[in-house]
């Protein structure tokens, strides 16, 4: 004769397992200590992109210029109050989440558009307006 399992003994076990499952789903991911808040990362990434544009477009090179690419990047990191190693660690951490990086870069583009508009003396254009 098959052994009959009492449902009264299974219910507490299933209740405990359900509770553990729901509690684990509600936990936020614990960030490593070195990872900045999103807003700081976006601001530093904006500075880095401005430095990248200066280097790629050659604005830092004049006939009598002694500037090197590294000095342009270092100036951006100094302005943001971070080191290159800190930036690299944060950047590499966020590369593991492409969707979040896409969100960060949308905000960086908005920041760059705002800065360009301020420089040109115009009102900022949102990314949605530029599409």
N, C-alpha and C positions, 0 to 999 in steps of 0.2 A: 504494500500500500504506500502511495507517495506521501512524503512528509508535508504537512500543511504548515505554512508560515503564517504566524499571527500578524495581522496588519497593525495591531497596536504596537508591536516592536519595531516596525519599519517606519512608522510615521515620525517618531522623534529623530531618527537618523536622516530622513529626507528633509525634515524641517531644518536640521543643523546644516546639512549640505546646501540647501537653498539660501540660508542666511549667509554662509561663507561666500557663496557665489555672488550674491547681490552686494555684499560689502566690498568685495574685491573689484567689482565693476565700477563702483562709485569713487574709488580712490584716484586722486590725481597723481600723475607721474611725478616722482621726486626728481627735481633737476639737480645735476651736480653743482657744487659750490661755485665753480668757475663760470657758469652760464649766466649771462646778464638778463635783465628784464627785457621784454620784447622791444619796448620803446628805445632803450639805450642801444640795443643791437641795430635797430633801424637807423638811428642817428649816426652811429659809427659807420654803418654800411653806406649811408648817404655820403659821408665825408670821403670814404674810400672810393666810391664811384666818381666823385668829383676829381680826386687825385688821379684816378685811372684815365679820365677824359683829358686832363692836363698832359699826362705822359703820352697818351696815344695821339693826341692832336699836335704834340710838339710845342705847346705854348711855353714850356719851361726852357726851351732852347733858343738862345740868341747867339749871334756870332761871338760875343764876349761872355757868354754864360758859362758858369762853372757848375751848374746844377746837374745832378745825376738823378736818375729815376728814383733811386732809394730815398733821396732827400725829400722828394715830393711826397712819397708815401709816409715817410717818417713825420713830416710836417702835419699831415692829416691825422695821424695817430696822436701826435702831441696835442693838436687842437681838441681832439676828442678825449684826451686824458687817459689813453690806453696804450698798451704796447702791441707790437706786431704779433707776438706770441699769444697774447690774450685774444686778439682779433681772430687769429688762425684757429685757436681752440674753439671759440664760439661759432665761427663759420663752419668748421668741420662737424661740430655737434649738430647744427641745424641742417646740414646736407642730408642727414638721415630722414628728414621729413620734407620731401619735395613740395607738398601742398602748402606747408607753412612757409617755405622759402619763397614760393610764388607769391604768397600774401605779403611777405616782407618786401619783395621787389616791387610789388604794386605800390606800396607805401613809399618806397624809396623814389620811384618815378614821380609820385605826387610831390614829394619833398623837393626833388630837382626842378620840377615845373614851377613850383612856388618860388624857389630861389631865383630861377631865371626870370620870372615875371617881376619879382621885386627888383632885380638888377636892371631890367629894362624899363622899370617904372610903370608896369601894367598890373592889372588885377590878376591874381593867379587863376589858371585854367585847370579845372579838375580833369582827371584822367578820362572820366566818362564824356566830358565835353570835347576832348581831343580825338575821340574815336569817331 
